[in-house]
Amino acid sequence: MQVQPYLFFEGRCEEALEFYRTTLGAKVTMLMRFKENPEPQPPGMFPPGSDDKVMHASFTIGETTLMASDGRATGSPVFQGFSLSLSAPTDAEAQRLFSALGDGGQVQMPLGKTFFASSFGMVADRFGVSWMIIVAP
């Protein structure tokens, strides 16, 4: 059994995938647009002009596979009640990742030494996804 995060970016999925590619080295392994769906969409389910939006994508960050979509393309992604935890091999790499993810986002807890890690911090990226960056001792 596997548990895989599925993120709904509400119209900003392609932008998010590119951001994660440049900041985290993410690799898109599959991408399907709504216009490529072999079955017709129910009328009114998606806003007009959604044909080029991402219906489903799969991507990897390191050894982890995540999935993503534009969802109903409402323009207002909401990510609450969870964080994605990213383990960095060194304090310098943790700082790089923290800074890159925080560009256009919001620091929730500054990166620093804790009793459980040489570096730990929390940041929400520009899409509102919360990340915990850690370098375990």
Secondary structure, DSSP 8 states (H G I E B T S, - for coil): -----EEE-TT-HHHHHHHHHHHH--EEEEEEEGGG-SS---TTSS-TT-TTSEEEEEEEETTEEEEEE-TT--S-----S--EEEE-SSHHHHHHHHHHHHTTSEEEEEEE--SS-SEEEEEE-TTS-EEEEEE--
